[in-house]
Amino acid sequence: MSIIDAYNEAWENTDANALAEIIHDDFVFNPHVGGITMSKSDLLGFVGEGNTPTSENNRILFENAEVGVAHSIVHFANDSDSEAVLSFMRFKDGKIILMETGATPLSDNYKLVGTE
């Protein structure tokens, strides 16, 4: 199974243990919101606490042993609008060590979370 497929499956099943196996201990996540950076523990905090984002139309655009690019429609549990999300991932030791996202809002009255 590809790293991205395993990552998507772990999210879909809200399986924090499986996700922890896919995410490198030195993981850095630069999401498309608010100029923040998250760690492995931050990302794992989204799983299983009732606020896990869900996704659909997951597509792997490119993946090799070093990097991956994926696209999906993401629905957030915090009542923010859904987004079309493009993810870039860098791999190390068969795990995700870096992830950066870019997103396109899917509603006309979109408000970025944390800007109000």
URDA-V531192 format. One record per residue. RES is the residue in one small letter. OMEGA is omega in radians with two decimals (999 if undefined). Layout:
{{RES | OMEGA} {RES | OMEGA}}
//
This chain:
{{m | 3.12} {s | 3.12} {i | -3.12} {i | 3.07} {d | 3.13} {a | 3.09} {y | 3.14} {n | 3.13} {e | 3.12} {a | 3.09} {w | -3.10} {e | -3.13} {n | -3.04} {t | -3.07} {d | -3.10} {a | 3.13} {n | 3.11} {a | 3.13} {l | 3.13} {a | 3.11} {e | -3.09} {i | -3.08} {i | 3.12} {h | 3.14} {d | 3.14} {d | -3.09} {f | 3.03} {v | 3.11} {f | 3.06} {n | -3.13} {p | -3.07} {h | -3.11} {v | 2.87} {g | 3.09} {g | -3.14} {i | 3.04} {t | -3.12} {m | 3.13} {s | 3.08} {k | -3.11} {s | 3.08} {d | -3.13} {l | 3.13} {l | 3.12} {g | 3.11} {f | -3.00} {v | 2.99} {g | 3.13} {e | 3.11} {g | -3.14} {n | -3.12} {t | 3.04} {p | 3.06} {t | -3.13} {s | 3.06} {e | -3.12} {n | 3.12} {n | 3.12} {r | 3.00} {i | -3.13} {l | 3.11} {f | 3.04} {e | 2.95} {n | -3.08} {a | -3.06} {e | -3.06} {v | 3.04} {g | 3.07} {v | -3.10} {a | 3.11} {h | 3.09} {s | 2.99} {i | -3.05} {v | 3.09} {h | -3.06} {f | -3.10} {a | -3.08} {n | 3.10} {d | 3.02} {s | -3.10} {d | 3.08} {s | -3.10} {e | 2.93} {a | -2.99} {v | 3.03} {l | -3.10} {s | 3.00} {f | -3.13} {m | 3.01} {r | -3.09} {f | 3.03} {k | -3.14} {d | 3.11} {g | -3.13} {k | 3.10} {i | 3.14} {i | -3.14} {l | 3.03} {m | 3.03} {e | -3.13} {t | 2.97} {g | -3.04} {a | 3.04} {t | 3.11} {p | -3.11} {l | 3.04} {s | -3.11} {d | -3.09} {n | -3.10} {y | 3.05} {k | 3.12} {l | 3.13} {v | 3.10} {g | -3.13} {t | -3.14} {e | 999}}
//
